[in-house]
Structures are given as structure tokens and as C-alpha cells.
């Protein structure tokens, strides 16, 4: 969940907050990497990339440390990973605390990183603030009894929480009603990069036909993102609109990437010839893809507060999204259409309506005026400072 030489797009929304915090306070990033047995590194591209990860790197001038930890497998892996991550990062954190006199540990995700964070915080006498991002609190605690117990442990041992949206605080309360105080701090958006653009010019630059209606999706190709529902819905739309196309941006070598199965699904839906999978793209290219679309579609089944929806809105691109709390609060009537989860027919109808409507990019973009990374960092820093004072 942090950019690295092996995966430069990972956790960019965390990195932007870190970048802004680094303008205000001294900090180091600890981003643990699974230890890789030599034979596994030769057999798997993913594990080979772990093996090649340097021990230290820098990201926008911020030092990043990559200690190794043993990543367990199986049903208990998520919570046990918190234990092994703490063990693997212990010597690195000890050196940083000794060198910097660290005041607070800021950890991202309830599990497994939150468990590692509170264990290290107890060991080195540092208060811990945990930021919640999505499935780490809405899904991870429900995977096994030990995971739920570990999540409760973190919820009660952290000094404070930061959540990207209110629904994540509600999810934390469902895990542990007596959780530590939580503040809602929405993500920011780079509103200098994510802006409305000349659609025809952007499409020429990306090699996309400029004269056809275009739906764009961007994100991981994993089950909970609902790309299967998108393809089923797009197949229905394509039967009515022979000119419409779909571009699917994204994927990952380190996650459950279902591109092959999704391409087969598009073929069964009768729309494979009009679906373009462009793979993972550099993050600084994403403003172009989001601005190129007539509509941005994001039919996810489970989310926290996905920043790609905010970025699409900032590009002035209307959105068709699923009715999840962290998404629907971003997409008002002037920003797009909200549809039921897992409803391909409703999605197809909404896409058709969105393509038929004339949207004003400036009106779509209007909420983005309040989405600034500087504000996200300032509000996060206020939580960190309170945790430091309370722990003194």
C-alpha cells in the first residue's frame, strides 16, 4: 500500500498525504515486503519482484524502508501477518526511534498493518494512529474469528483513528463499539492534474477513436470491484448502441487479477470487440484516461472511499457508480447516477441515460474545489499531534 520500484501505483493516495505531511514534520516510511525464498522468487514474477525490492528507497524525497517479514498463507494469514510484520519491522523501527526520537506511529489499514503498528507502538512507547481505507475494516475482520479478535485488539489499543469516510467509522464500531476516537478526513485530489480537458485531443493522444461514445473504468480487476457486472451491463448497452466502447484501465501483478476471466465474460456478453483492456497505467497518465471518457463507470460491491471516483469528478466526467456509502456521497445528481449493487440491467440503463445527457464539466467538477491534499494532511496532522500530546 505504498509506491515502490516494483509497484509505483500502489497506495498513491497514502503517498500524497505523506508527501504533504513531510512538508510540515520529519517522517520516515516503513513499508514491509514479504521475505522471498529463492526458489519461489525464480518461479513467480510477483515473488521475484519482492526479492528484488531494495532495502531502502525514496519517494518524492521521503525515505522509505523495506524490512522483510514472513507472509503466512491460509485462513489465518491476515491477522498472523500483523504479528510477522511487527517482528520483521522491529529492528528497523528501533533504529528510527533511536535516531529520530519518534513521537507517533501512523499506520495504514486496520489489518494487518494496524496490528503490527500497535505491537510496535507498545514496544517502543509510541502512541499509534491508524488510518482506515476500506476493506481493511469493512471486510478483513470478517474473514476468520482470529481476524476479528485482532481487529478488536487494534481498535482498542490505537490512540486514535482517521477514516476516509463516515461509513468506515461505522464499520469500525461494528467491530468494536468501544474503539478509540475516530476522525473523518476525506482524501484529497490533485486538482491541478485532474481537470476537464479537450476530449478529442486526449483521445488522439491515447490512441482512442474520438468519434464514438466511450465508457471508462479504472481500478483493480478483482471480484469486489464488480467489473463482471460492468461487462454484463455494457453488453446490454452495446446491443442498443452499436457505436459505444468500453476502456478498462488497471490490473495488478500482486492482486487477484481476473483479466482473462473478464475478457471471456465480455465475449459471452457479445461485446468483446468493443472492450479494450489497456492494463495498468502510470498514475500521472490517469487524468488523461478519466478525462477521455464520456462516462466513468465504477460498479464496485465493497469500498471505503475510492479516490478514483473523486478524480473522475475532478476531471468533469459524469459517473455511474454503485450505491455504496463511500461513493454515493461523492456523486450527487450533477455528478452522475447511482445504481443498485450487482444490478447489470440498472447499470446498462444508467449508462444509456448518462451518455444521452448533456453534462456541464464545470458543474460536475464543482465539488472538487474542496478536495485538497493540503487539507487532508493538515487534518491528519492535527490527529497525530493530539495523539502525541495525549501520550506524553
Secondary structure, 3 states (H helix, E strand, C coil): CCCECCECCCCHHHHHHHHHHCCCCCCCEECCEECCCHHHHHHCHHHHHHHHCCCEEEECCEEEECCEECCCCCCCHHHHHHHHHHHHHHHHHHHHHHHHCCCEEEEECHHHHHHHHHHHHHHHCCEEEEEECCHHHHCHHHCCHHHHHHHHHHHHHCCEEEECCHHHHHHHHHHCCCCCCEEECCCCCCCCCCCCCCHHHHHHHHCCCCCCCEEEEECCCCHHHCHHHHHHHHHHHHHHCCCCEEEEECCCCCCCCCHHHHHHHHHHCCCHHHEEEEECCCHHHHHHHHHHCCEEEECCCCCCCCHHHHHHHHCCCCEEEECCHHHHCCCCCCCEEEECCCCHHHHHHHHHHHHHCCCCHHHHHHHHHHCCHHHHHHHHHHHHHHHHHHHC
